[in-house]
Amino acid sequence: MLTKAFCVLGLAALTLARSFALPPHRSFGVVGENATFDYVVIGGGTAGLVMAARLSQSGQSVAIVEAGGFYEQDVGNISTIPSNSVWYAGAAPNDTNPAIDWGFVTTPQAGLANRRLHYARGKCLGGSSARNYFTYMRATRQAYEKWAQEVGDTEYSLERFAPHMQRAIRFTPADNQQRAPNASVPNAGAGFAASDGPLQVSIPPWANPFSSFVKRAWEQLGIGPIRDFVTGSLFGVQYNMNTIDPADQSRSSSESAFLHLTLTSGVSRVYNHTLAHRILFDGTTATGVLVETDGVEYVLSARQEVILSAGSFQSPQLLMLSGIGPAATLQEHHIPLVVPLPGVGQNMWDHLLFGLSYRVTPLTHSALSSIKGDVLTAATAAYYTNQTGLLTNPGGDLVAWEKLPAAERAAGLSVDTQAALAQFPADWPELEYLVLDAYSGDNQNYITAIPPGDDPARSFMYASPSAVLVAPLSRGAVTLASSNAADPPRIDPNWLTHPADQELAVAAFRRLRAMMATEEMQAVTVAEVYPGANMTTDAQILDLIRGNAIMTFHAACTCKMGRRDDPMAVVDAQARVFGTQRLRVVDASAMPFLPPGHPQATIYGLAEKIADDIIRANSVSADILDTHMADGE
């Protein structure tokens, strides 16, 4: 359990103030007034604000349509202070805040004891970059090569794609003088070159003391140290990079990093608290978007293109509401068919997390829930006085990656499962391990959860070693619940339904217990408090996982990128929707598969790459026009 005492401090107002370089009258669109722009971007989230910024910088006018507002204003420091990242992120359907979250709830999940899970998604400028756990890492070399091969574009190979990811960021190396000697972080490899992008990436000055023991424990079990998670390899154990501004240790999101770049053009506008109802077409050519603000409908037209960046749930929803998708689904909801694309809403990938909780002896974020309040008081003072201390760290600051080792593989995985996992590239991990340095228990609500036998007066410390399936074989889908954009879509991630995922999950759970049984961990562990050491058989462990697993919020691939001859592909390598003109999808839904690692770095890179595609194409068109004019044509 974590405290609510530090959620309404003054940092958020300062963070919001930094986002604007222009007076408000030059930043926001006029509600109810039809308007025309070069580009209309639906969704002011992780990818959408990058697209808007880069297009605006190239001299184009852009309208940004965003259903939410400013997270700094709407929920204060819950959104900006790193240690607050677990707020409204539990699986309980009521663990949500409508000011910044869509409140999505999945369909009953057959693989997870028929539970319906809250799926946190950012409803605000910044989107889920304003709601995530800050982790910044890239996928593996062979994963990007697989992407390039599947879509037929070498720009997605690591060597060609890395500059797009790099352009978005400004990296500040770890200040190892502030961190404990056993928690120092090496400089990133040569492939992670210096850059001067707007998104801040850094490493917190405070390291979780428990993580240093975990690091040595994984090393005892054969997972060696790795320099970084940003230069094409993930196998190993190391501390995370985070999207945190080192100047004040606050969240760096697409909103804080990119929005002001859009608005400095003076011709682009934000339409916040505005819902996109459907994309408008002339035949199969996108011409604009029907939107609604406070019950008033109006049209935002696009001279050049409509760019859909509404996320992995609402990008396919809006395509279907606009007449693009599986014909049977559109017919069911009486939506006129514009282009039949059976892959819209299909092929959903996600990463599933589960684990245990222990009472431990080192200081963890659990201290913030103590009724004594002394740790919170000291941590708050350190944060606001010199931007140090426990509040600068979002938790889960150490990560390890592996393919299940040979001995555990032979003991826990069937021949069929081993064959199914062989489809993934050699450098693609199957498992991610992290330790949430507080009590997570059944993952229902990280703020209100109370550990069994807890005594707040004694300030017990907790940690929750967790595993994530990063080579999942279960696939989900998103479809319409109605023909109204205000109604959430039906979200069925279909987690843990493939037998291989089930076997790997049980093996990963046993691997967590093996790590906690090492000599390193025994020295700082009091007891397993959830679920309890009596849960030992494969059947018991699988039932436990079904009851406590939660997503890592990495939903992707529901508007899959692919080649034209792929019947399930929705967009091409330039993110253009097949069968249409002047329409693209640019967000996590457009990925052909979900690469290993946490995806936000890849999503920023995708947006930079597609923006560059558009700008270069515009430049070529302008050159051709100039040539014709010079020739008197």
C-alpha positions in Angstrom: 0.0 0.0 0.0 1.2 3.5 -0.9 0.2 6.8 0.6 -2.0 9.5 -0.9 -0.3 12.2 1.1 2.0 13.5 -1.6 -0.3 13.7 -4.6 -1.2 17.4 -4.7 2.0 19.3 -4.5 3.1 22.2 -6.7 5.4 20.6 -9.3 2.6 19.8 -11.7 1.8 23.5 -12.3 5.4 24.2 -13.1 5.6 21.3 -15.5 2.4 22.5 -17.3 3.8 26.0 -17.6 6.8 24.7 -19.5 4.6 23.1 -22.2 3.6 26.5 -23.7 5.6 29.0 -25.5 2.6 30.9 -26.9 -0.5 32.6 -25.5 -3.6 30.3 -25.3 -5.5 32.2 -28.1 -2.9 31.0 -30.6 -2.9 27.4 -29.3 -6.5 26.2 -29.2 -9.1 25.7 -31.9 -12.5 27.3 -31.8 -15.2 24.8 -30.6 -18.1 24.4 -33.1 -16.4 26.2 -36.0 -15.5 24.1 -39.0 -11.9 24.5 -39.9 -9.3 23.3 -42.4 -5.7 22.3 -41.8 -3.0 20.6 -43.8 -3.2 17.6 -41.4 -5.6 16.4 -38.8 -4.1 14.2 -36.1 -6.6 12.1 -34.1 -5.1 11.5 -30.7 -2.7 13.7 -28.8 -0.8 10.7 -27.4 2.7 9.2 -27.6 2.9 9.1 -31.4 0.3 11.7 -32.3 2.1 14.6 -30.7 5.4 13.6 -32.4 3.6 13.6 -35.7 2.0 17.0 -35.1 5.3 18.5 -33.9 7.4 17.3 -36.9 4.8 18.3 -39.5 4.3 21.7 -37.9 8.1 22.2 -37.9 8.1 21.5 -41.6 5.6 24.4 -42.2 2.3 22.5 -42.2 -0.7 23.4 -40.2 -2.0 20.7 -37.9 -5.1 20.1 -35.9 -4.7 17.8 -32.8 -7.9 16.2 -31.7 -7.6 14.9 -28.1 -10.5 13.6 -25.9 -8.7 14.5 -22.7 -6.9 17.6 -21.2 -3.7 18.3 -19.5 -2.7 15.6 -17.0 -0.6 18.1 -14.9 -3.8 20.2 -14.4 -6.3 17.4 -14.0 -4.5 15.1 -11.5 -1.7 17.2 -10.2 1.5 15.5 -9.1 0.0 12.0 -9.4 1.1 12.3 -13.1 4.4 13.9 -12.7 6.3 12.5 -9.7 8.0 9.2 -10.7 7.1 7.3 -7.5 3.4 7.9 -8.2 3.3 5.8 -11.3 1.2 3.0 -9.8 -1.8 5.2 -9.2 -4.9 4.0 -11.1 -3.0 1.2 -12.7 -4.4 -1.9 -10.9 -6.5 -4.6 -12.5 -9.7 -3.8 -10.5 -12.3 -2.3 -12.8 -12.8 0.6 -10.4 -9.1 1.5 -10.1 -9.4 4.3 -12.5 -9.6 8.1 -12.7 -11.8 9.5 -15.5 -9.8 12.8 -15.5 -6.9 11.0 -17.2 -7.9 7.4 -17.9 -10.4 5.9 -20.4 -11.6 3.4 -17.8 -11.4 0.5 -20.3 -12.4 -2.9 -18.9 -11.7 -6.1 -20.8 -14.2 -8.8 -21.6 -14.1 -11.8 -19.2 -10.8 -13.5 -19.7 -11.0 -17.2 -20.1 -7.3 -17.6 -19.4 -7.4 -15.5 -16.2 -10.2 -17.1 -14.2 -12.9 -15.3 -16.2 -11.8 -11.9 -14.7 -12.6 -8.5 -16.2 -9.5 -6.3 -15.9 -9.2 -2.5 -15.9 -6.8 -1.6 -18.8 -5.3 1.8 -18.0 -5.0 4.1 -21.1 -4.1 7.7 -21.0 -7.0 10.1 -21.8 -5.0 13.3 -21.9 -2.4 15.1 -24.0 0.5 12.8 -23.8 -1.7 9.7 -23.9 -0.1 6.7 -22.3 3.3 8.4 -22.1 1.6 10.4 -19.3 0.4 7.2 -17.6 3.2 4.6 -18.1 6.0 3.4 -15.8 8.6 5.6 -17.4 10.7 2.7 -18.8 12.8 3.5 -21.8 14.4 0.7 -23.7 14.6 -0.6 -27.3 14.0 -4.0 -28.8 16.6 -6.4 -30.1 18.6 -6.2 -33.4 16.9 -9.3 -34.8 13.4 -8.1 -33.8 13.9 -4.9 -35.9 15.3 -7.0 -38.7 12.2 -9.2 -38.6 10.1 -6.1 -38.8 12.0 -4.8 -41.8 11.6 -8.2 -43.6 7.9 -8.6 -42.8 6.9 -5.2 -44.1 9.5 -4.9 -46.9 11.2 -1.8 -45.7 14.9 -1.8 -44.6 14.2 1.5 -42.7 13.0 -0.7 -39.8 16.3 -2.5 -39.4 18.1 -1.4 -36.2 20.8 0.5 -38.1 18.3 2.5 -40.1 15.6 2.8 -37.4 17.9 3.8 -34.4 18.4 7.3 -35.7 14.6 7.9 -35.7 14.4 6.7 -32.1 17.5 8.8 -31.2 16.1 12.0 -32.8 13.3 12.1 -30.2 15.4 12.0 -27.1 18.0 13.9 -25.0 19.9 11.4 -22.8 21.5 12.3 -19.4 23.8 9.5 -18.1 23.5 8.3 -14.5 25.0 10.5 -11.8 26.8 7.7 -10.1 28.1 10.1 -7.4 24.6 10.2 -6.1 23.8 6.5 -6.4 25.1 3.9 -4.1 28.4 2.3 -5.3 26.7 -1.1 -5.7 24.0 0.6 -7.9 26.2 2.4 -10.4 25.2 2.3 -14.0 27.7 2.1 -16.9 27.4 4.5 -19.8 25.4 3.2 -22.7 27.1 1.6 -25.6 28.4 3.5 -28.7 25.1 2.8 -30.5 23.4 5.2 -28.2 24.9 8.4 -29.4 24.4 11.9 -27.9 21.3 13.7 -29.2 19.4 16.9 -28.5 15.8 15.8 -28.9 13.0 17.1 -26.7 12.1 13.9 -24.8 14.2 13.6 -21.6 15.7 10.2 -20.8 17.7 9.7 -17.6 18.4 7.4 -14.7 17.1 8.3 -11.2 19.6 9.5 -8.6 18.1 7.2 -6.0 18.4 3.4 -6.5 16.2 0.9 -4.7 18.6 -0.8 -2.1 16.8 -4.1 -2.6 17.6 -4.1 -6.4 21.4 -4.5 -5.7 20.7 -7.8 -4.0 18.4 -8.9 -6.8 21.1 -8.0 -9.4 23.6 -10.3 -7.7 21.0 -13.0 -7.3 20.2 -13.1 -11.0 23.9 -13.2 -11.7 24.2 -16.3 -9.4 21.5 -17.9 -11.6 23.3 -17.2 -14.8 21.9 -13.9 -16.0 25.0 -11.7 -16.4 25.2 -7.9 -16.4 24.6 -6.0 -19.6 25.8 -2.5 -20.3 22.4 -1.2 -21.5 19.0 -2.0 -23.0 19.2 0.4 -25.9 21.8 -0.9 -28.3 20.2 -4.0 -29.8 20.5 -6.6 -27.0 18.4 -7.4 -24.0 19.8 -10.6 -22.5 21.2 -9.7 -19.1 20.4 -7.7 -15.9 20.8 -3.9 -15.5 19.1 -0.8 -14.2 16.5 1.0 -16.4 16.5 4.2 -18.2 13.4 6.3 -17.6 11.6 9.2 -19.4 12.3 11.6 -16.5 13.6 15.1 -16.8 16.8 15.2 -14.7 16.3 19.0 -14.2 13.5 18.5 -11.7 12.9 14.7 -11.7 9.5 15.0 -13.3 7.8 13.0 -16.0 8.9 13.7 -19.6 6.0 12.8 -21.9 5.1 13.5 -25.5 3.1 16.4 -24.2 5.8 18.0 -22.2 8.4 17.3 -24.9 6.6 17.8 -28.2 3.5 19.9 -27.8 5.3 23.3 -27.7 7.1 22.4 -30.9 3.7 22.1 -32.6 2.4 25.4 -31.3 5.4 27.5 -32.1 4.3 27.4 -35.7 1.4 29.7 -34.9 -0.9 27.9 -37.4 -1.5 24.6 -35.6 -4.3 24.1 -33.0 -5.2 21.8 -30.2 -8.8 20.6 -29.8 -8.7 19.1 -26.3 -11.7 17.6 -24.6 -12.8 16.8 -28.1 -14.0 13.3 -29.3 -13.5 12.1 -32.8 -16.6 10.4 -34.1 -15.5 9.2 -37.5 -13.2 9.9 -40.4 -14.9 11.4 -43.4 -14.4 10.2 -46.9 -14.9 11.2 -50.5 -15.1 7.7 -52.0 -12.0 6.1 -50.4 -10.1 9.4 -49.9 -10.0 10.7 -46.3 -11.1 14.4 -46.2 -11.5 15.1 -42.5 -12.9 14.2 -39.2 -16.3 14.7 -37.5 -15.6 15.7 -34.0 -17.6 16.7 -30.9 -16.8 19.1 -28.0 -19.3 19.4 -25.2 -22.1 18.2 -27.3 -21.3 20.4 -30.3 -20.4 18.6 -33.6 -18.3 20.1 -36.3 -15.8 19.1 -39.0 -12.1 19.5 -39.2 -11.0 19.0 -42.8 -7.5 18.0 -44.0 -6.0 19.3 -47.2 -3.3 16.6 -47.1 -3.9 13.7 -44.7 -5.8 12.4 -41.7 -3.4 10.7 -39.3 -5.0 8.3 -36.8 -3.0 8.0 -33.6 -5.8 7.0 -31.1 -4.0 3.9 -29.7 -4.3 0.2 -30.0 -8.0 0.1 -28.9 -9.4 3.3 -30.5 -7.5 3.4 -33.8 -9.2 0.2 -34.9 -12.5 1.3 -33.3 -12.4 4.6 -35.3 -11.5 2.8 -38.5 -14.5 0.5 -38.1 -16.8 3.4 -37.2 -15.7 5.1 -40.4 -16.4 2.1 -42.6 -13.0 0.3 -42.7 -12.7 -3.1 -41.2 -14.3 -6.6 -41.2 -17.4 -6.5 -43.4 -19.5 -8.6 -41.1 -18.7 -6.4 -38.1 -19.7 -3.2 -40.0 -22.9 -4.9 -41.3 -23.8 -5.9 -37.7 -23.6 -2.3 -36.6 -25.2 -0.8 -39.8 -22.1 1.0 -40.8 -21.7 1.7 -44.5 -18.7 -0.2 -45.9 -15.9 2.0 -47.3 -13.0 -0.5 -47.5 -13.2 -4.2 -46.3 -10.1 -4.9 -44.2 -10.5 -8.1 -42.1 -7.4 -7.4 -40.1 -8.7 -4.2 -38.4 -8.9 -5.0 -34.6 -7.3 -8.4 -34.9 -3.8 -9.7 -34.1 -3.6 -8.0 -30.6 -0.4 -8.7 -28.8 0.3 -7.9 -25.2 2.8 -8.7 -22.4 1.4 -10.4 -19.2 2.9 -9.9 -15.7 2.5 -12.0 -12.6 4.5 -12.7 -9.4 4.8 -13.0 -5.7 5.2 -10.6 -2.7 7.7 -10.9 0.1 8.4 -9.1 3.4 12.0 -7.8 3.2 14.4 -5.8 5.3 15.9 -3.1 3.0 14.0 0.2 2.5 11.5 0.1 -0.4 8.6 2.2 -1.6 6.5 0.5 1.0 7.8 2.9 3.5 5.7 5.6 2.0 2.6 4.0 3.5 3.8 4.0 7.1 1.4 5.7 9.5 4.4 7.3 11.1 5.0 9.4 8.0 8.7 10.0 8.8 10.0 8.4 5.6 7.4 10.3 3.5 8.3 13.6 5.1 12.0 13.1 4.5 11.5 11.9 1.0 9.3 14.8 0.1 11.8 17.3 1.5 14.6 15.6 -0.5 12.6 15.7 -3.7 11.6 19.3 -3.5 14.8 20.6 -2.0 17.4 19.0 -4.3 15.5 16.5 -6.6 16.9 13.4 -4.9 15.6 10.6 -2.8 13.0 7.9 -3.0 10.3 9.9 -4.9 12.6 10.2 -7.9 12.4 6.5 -8.6 9.3 5.0 -10.2 10.0 1.5 -8.7 10.9 -1.6 -10.6 14.2 0.0 -11.4 16.1 -3.2 -12.3 15.3 -5.6 -15.1 16.6 -9.0 -16.2 15.9 -10.8 -19.5 16.5 -14.4 -20.6 15.3 -17.3 -22.6 14.4 -20.0 -20.2 17.6 -21.9 -19.4 18.2 -25.4 -20.8 17.6 -27.3 -17.5 14.3 -25.5 -16.7 13.3 -25.7 -20.3 13.7 -29.5 -20.3 11.9 -29.8 -17.0 9.0 -27.4 -17.6 8.3 -27.1 -21.3 6.7 -29.7 -23.6 8.1 -30.5 -27.0 5.2 -28.6 -28.6 5.9 -25.5 -26.5 9.6 -25.5 -27.3 8.7 -25.8 -31.0 6.3 -22.9 -30.8 8.8 -20.7 -29.1 11.4 -21.5 -31.7 9.7 -19.2 -34.1 11.1 -16.2 -32.3 14.6 -14.9 -33.3 17.6 -16.1 -31.3 18.1 -12.7 -29.5 14.4 -12.3 -28.6 14.0 -13.0 -24.8 11.1 -15.1 -23.6 11.0 -13.7 -20.1 11.5 -10.3 -18.4 12.0 -10.2 -14.6 11.6 -7.2 -12.5 11.0 -6.5 -8.8 8.3 -4.0 -7.9 9.6 -2.6 -4.6 6.3 -2.6 -2.7 3.5 -5.0 -2.1 1.6 -5.9 -5.3 -0.2 -9.1 -4.2 -3.1 -9.8 -6.6 -2.4 -6.6 -8.6 -5.9 -5.3 -8.0 -5.1 -1.9 -6.5 -1.5 -0.9 -5.6 -2.6 2.0 -3.4 -5.1 0.2 -1.1 -3.7 -3.3 -1.1 -2.9 -4.5 2.4 -0.4 -7.4 2.8 -1.5 -10.4 5.0 -0.2 -9.9 8.6 0.8 -6.3 7.9 1.3 -3.9 10.8 1.5 -0.3 9.6 2.8 0.8 13.0 5.9 -1.3 12.5 6.7 -0.1 8.9 7.3 -3.5 7.3 9.0 -3.4 3.9 7.8 -5.4 0.9 9.0 -6.3 -2.6 7.3 -8.2 -5.4 9.4 -10.1 -7.8 7.5 -10.4 -11.1 7.8 -12.1 -14.4 6.5 -11.0 -17.8 5.9 -13.1 -20.9 7.6 -11.3 -23.8 7.3 -14.1 -26.4 3.5 -14.6 -26.0 1.5 -16.8 -28.4 -2.0 -15.9 -27.3 -3.6 -13.3 -29.5 -6.5 -11.0 -28.8 -8.9 -8.7 -30.6 -10.7 -5.4 -30.4 -14.1 -4.9 -31.9 -17.1 -2.6 -31.8 -19.6 -2.6 -28.9 -21.8 -0.2 -30.8 -21.8 2.4 -33.6 -21.2 5.2 -31.1 -17.6 6.5 -30.6 -18.5 7.4 -27.0 -19.0 3.8 -26.2 -15.8 1.9 -25.4 -14.8 -0.9 -27.8 -14.9 -4.6 -26.8 -11.4 -5.5 -25.7 -10.5 -9.1 -25.6 -6.7 -9.6 -25.0 -7.2 -13.4 -24.8 -4.3 -13.6 -22.4 -2.9 -17.0 -21.3 -5.1 -19.1 -23.6 -2.2 -20.7 -25.6 -0.8 -23.8 -23.8 2.8 -22.5 -24.5 2.1 -19.3 -22.5 0.7 -21.4 -19.6 3.7 -23.6 -19.5 6.2 -20.8 -19.7 4.3 -18.8 -17.0 4.6 -21.7 -14.6 8.3 -22.1 -15.4 8.9 -18.3 -14.9 7.1 -18.4 -11.6 9.4 -21.2 -10.4 12.4 -19.2 -11.7 11.3 -16.2 -9.5 11.2 -18.5 -6.4 14.6 -19.8 -7.3 16.0 -16.3 -7.4 14.5 -15.5 -4.0 16.0 -18.7 -2.6 19.6 -17.7 -3.5 22.0 -16.8 -0.7 21.9 -13.2 -1.7 18.1 -12.9 -1.3 17.8 -15.0 1.9 20.0 -12.4 3.6 17.3 -9.7 3.1 14.1 -11.7 3.0 11.7 -12.3 5.9 9.0 -14.4 4.3 6.8 -14.9 1.3 3.5 -13.3 2.1 1.7 -13.8 -1.2 0.7 -16.3 -2.2 2.5 -18.3 0.5 5.0 -21.1 0.3 2.3 -23.8 0.3 1.5 -23.2 -3.4 3.9 -25.6 -5.1 2.3 -27.8 -7.7 2.1 -26.7 -11.4 -1.7 -26.7 -11.2 -1.7 -24.5 -8.0 0.8 -22.1 -9.6 -1.1 -21.8 -12.8 -4.4 -21.1 -10.9 -2.6 -18.5 -8.9 -1.3 -16.8 -12.1 -4.8 -16.9 -13.6 -6.0 -15.0 -10.5 -3.3 -12.4 -10.1 -1.8 -11.7 -13.6 -2.1 -8.2 -15.0 -1.1 -6.6 -18.3 1.9 -4.5 -18.7 -0.1 -2.0 -20.9 1.7 -2.9 -24.1 -1.3 -3.6 -26.3 -0.3 -3.5 -29.9 -0.7 -4.6 -33.5 -4.5 -4.2 -33.9 -3.9 -2.3 -37.2 -1.1 -4.5 -38.3 1.6 -3.2 -40.7 2.4 -5.6 -43.5 2.7 -6.2 -47.2 -0.2 -5.8 -49.5 -0.5 -9.6 -50.0 -1.0 -10.1 -46.3 -4.7 -10.5 -45.8 -4.5 -9.4 -42.2 -2.4 -6.3 -42.8 -4.1 -2.9 -42.4 -1.3 -0.5 -43.2 1.8 -0.5 -45.4 5.4 0.2 -44.3 4.6 4.0 -44.5 1.6 3.4 -42.2 -0.9 4.2 -45.1 -4.2 2.3 -44.7 -4.7 -0.2 -47.6 -7.5 0.7 -50.0 -7.6 4.3 -49.0 -5.9 7.6 -49.8 -4.6 10.3 -47.5 -5.1 8.2 -44.3 -2.5 6.7 -42.0 -2.4 4.9 -38.7 0.6 5.9 -36.5 0.7 4.4 -33.0 1.4 1.0 -31.4 -1.6 -0.5 -33.2 0.4 -0.2 -36.5 3.3 -2.5 -35.4 3.4 -5.8 -37.2 4.2 -7.6 -33.9 5.1 -6.5 -30.4 8.9 -6.6 -30.1 10.6 -7.6 -26.9 11.3 -4.8 -24.4 9.0 -1.9 -23.4 7.6 -0.3 -26.5 7.6 3.4 -25.9 11.0 4.0 -27.5 9.9 2.1 -30.6 6.6 4.1 -30.8 8.5 7.4 -30.6 10.8 6.1 -33.3 7.9 4.9 -35.5 6.3 8.4 -35.3 9.6 10.1 -36.2 10.1 7.7 -39.1 6.6 8.2 -40.6 6.8 12.0 -40.1 10.1 11.9 -42.0 8.5 9.8 -44.8 5.7 12.4 -45.2 8.1 15.4 -45.1 10.4 13.9 -47.6 7.5 13.0 -49.9 6.2 16.6 -49.6 9.6 17.9 -50.5 9.8 15.7 -53.6 6.3 16.8 -54.7 7.3 20.5 -54.2 10.5 19.9 -56.3 8.5 18.3 -59.1 6.0 21.2 -59.0 8.8 23.7 -59.1 10.3 21.9 -62.1 7.0 21.9 -64.0 6.5 25.6 -63.3 10.1 26.4 -64.5 9.4 24.5 -67.7 6.2 26.5 -68.2 3.9 23.6 -67.8 
